Amino acid sequence: MDELQISPVDSRESPGKEQQAAGVGILLQIMMLVLSFVLGHVLRRHRFYYLPEASASLLIGLIVGGLANVSDTETSIRAWFNFHEEFFFLFLLPPIILYPFFGLQPKPFFSNFGAIVTFAIGGTFIASVVTGILVYLGGLMYLTYKLPFVECLMFGALISATDPVTVLSIFQELGTDTNLYALVFGESVLNDAMAISLYRTMSLVRSHSSSEQNFFMIIVRFLETFVGSMSSGVGVGFTSALISYLTF
């Protein structure tokens, strides 16, 4: 995997132009973040349910990304919108997963833990494979862009981990059954580990020309990512709970 680049701007450009591009890029990202927060607050305050907060943020990103993509400046601003997957996995995804557990109700969550794990692991795996196969068949029939089968499975793993933020907010407002809320919430939190493991496994398959010789290594890599991440998460969770219990 490629190393994280500090500056995506061409090194042949002068330092002044590079700093100017970096400043404009960072300013645009901060403006997008502030605009997302403000727009989300306005939507919640006026109870406008036709456009969820997550969809509004996505729409802002699409508009700004499209404008940056068609920009024709001497120093390309769009280079500063490059998003590295390792940055997401290491710095953004952990707090996203951790945050919902602060308001978690333990009893309905653990009473439905078996069903939650089944949906999170088995359901995510089935959704990933089915989505990958459909995308591959669509490419064969020229309905979608034709991709190799492994890349179709990677795409299926990427979109199989759903995050039903809007659904959960509606459940809270309508006072839905706690068991149903726990099932949807728990599956949406735990399916990320399965999706990441599948994506990394398929990425390893794509990077090797002969998958038969590396089949054992692929299985080991999958177990390493899935079991290792789950074990480390459980360990950190128990340690944090113990420290909080002894401290407060």
N, C-alpha and C positions, 0 to 999 in steps of 0.2 A: 504494500500500500504506500502511496506517495506520502512524503513528509509534508507536514503542514507548513505552507509558505507564509512567511511573515508579510511580505509585500507582493501582491499580484501584479503590480505595475512593472512594465518593462524597465530593466535596469539601465538601459541605454538612455533613458530620459533623465533630464537634469533633476537634482535633488529638490529644487524649488517646485517644479511641476509635480513631482511625486508627492511632496508634502501637501500641495494644493489639492490633488486628487484624493489623498487620504482624508483631508479635512472635510471636503465636500461629501465623500462617501459616509464618513462617520456621522456628519450632521444629518444627512438624509435618513440614516438608520434610526437615529434618536427621534427625528420628527415622525417617522413611521410608528415608532413605539408609543410616543405620546398621543398621536392621532388615534391609534387603536384603543388606548385606554379611555380617551375622551368619547370616542364614538360608542364604545361599549357601555359607558356610563349613561349616555343619552338614550341608547336603546333600552336599557333596563329601566330608566326613570320613566320613560313614556310608554313602557310595556309594548314595545313594537316587536312582536314575535315572528313577523314574516321574514326578518333578517336576523339570524342568530349572531351573537357576538363573535364566535369563531369564524363564521362566514364573512362577516364584515372585515375582520383582520386579514383573512385570506384575500378578499377583494382588494384591499389596500396594497397588499404585497404584489398581486398580479398587475395592478395599474402601475405601480412604481417600477416593478421589474420590467414591464413592457416598455415603459419610457426610457429606462436605462439601456435596454437592449437595442433600441433604435437610435440612441444618442450617437451623434457623429461629431465628437469633440477631439481635439488634438490629444488630450490625455483622457483615455477612456475611463469614465466613472464607473461603468458597469463591472470593471474588474474587481472593485472593492465590494461588490455584492456576492462574490463567490462564497459558497457555503460548504465547509468541509465536514464530512460525515463524522469524523473522529471528534470534532469539537461538539457536535450535537450529542453523541453517545456519552462523552466523558463529562461535559459541563452543563448541558441543558436538560437532558433526559432525566438524570437522577433527581433534581429538585421537582421536576414535573410529576414524577411518580410519588415522591415523598409527600408533597403538599396535601393531597386528598386524605391521607391517613390522619392528619391532625383533627379532622372532624368525623372520624370513623366511629360508628357504633359497634363495639366488639361482638356483642351477643349475636345479632343476626348475621354478621359476617362469618364468624367461626361456626355457627350452626349450619350454614350452607356452604362450608368450605369445600366439601367434596364435589358438589355440583359446580362451584366456581372454578376449581382446578380442572374439571372435565371440560368445561366450556373454554377456558383459557388455553389449555394445551391441545386437547383433541379438536376443539372447534377452530382454533387458529390454524392448526395444521391442515385440516380439511379445507378451510377457506383459502389458504395459500395455494394448495395443490390445484383445487378446482379453478381458481382465478388464473393461475399460470397456464393450465391446459386450455381454458377458454381463450386467453390472449394468443396462445400459440396457434390454435385452430383458426382464430380470426385472421391471423397473419397468413395462414395457408390459403384462406379463401379471399384474401386481399380486402378484408373488412377493416383491418387495422395495420399498423406498421409491422412488417415481418421482422421478428427477432428470434435468435436462437432459443431453444427450449429452456436452457439453464437461465438465461436472462429473463424469460417469461416467469419462471419460478421465483426469481429474485423480485420481480415486480409484484407478484402475488404476495410474497412475504412482506413487502413494504406497505401494502394497502390493507392487509388482513387485520392488522392491529388497530381496531377502531377506538375512538375516544369520544364517547357519547356525552359530551359536556351539556349540550342543549337538552338532550333527553333527560339527563339527571336533574337539571334545573326545573324542567317541567314536572318531573316526578315530585320534587320537593314542594312546588307550588300547589299541586293537586292533592298532596297527601297520599301518595300511592303506598301500597302495602310495603312494609319494611323488608320483607323477604325478597320481593321483586327488585326493590332498590339495591339491596345487598348483592343480588346476583349480577345485575348490570354493572354496578360499580366495581365489584371484585373482579369480574372478567376483564373490564376495561383497564384495570391496573396491572393485572398479572399477565395479560397477553403480550405485553411489550417484550418480556424476556424470551418468550417463544418466538416471536417475530424476528428479534435480533439474532437469535441462534440460527434460525432458518436462513436468514439473509447472509450471515457470515459463512454458513456451510455452503450455500450455493455459490457465493463469491469464491470460496476455495476450490470448488469443482471447476469453475470457469477458468481459474488461473492455472490449472494443470491440464495438459493436453491429454494425458492418459488417466482417466478417472478410475480404471480398474486397479492400477497399481497403487493408487492412493486412497482406496476405499476405506481401509482401516484408519488412516489418518483423518479422513473426513468425519468418520464416526467419533473419533477421539476429540476432534475439534468441536463438534456439536455438543458432546457431553461436557467438554471443558467450559464452553461458553454458557450453556444452560445451567448445569449443576453448579459450576463455580459462581456464576452471578447470583443464583438463588441462595447458595450457602453463605456467600459474603453478605448479601442483603439481610438474611435472617440473623447472622452473627452481629452485624452492626445494629440491627433493630433491638435485639435482646440486650446488647451492651448499652445502648442509649436509654432503653427503658430502665435498666438496672441503675444506671447513673442518675437518672431523673428521680427514681424512687428513693434512692439513698440521699439525694441532695435536697429534694423538696418534700 
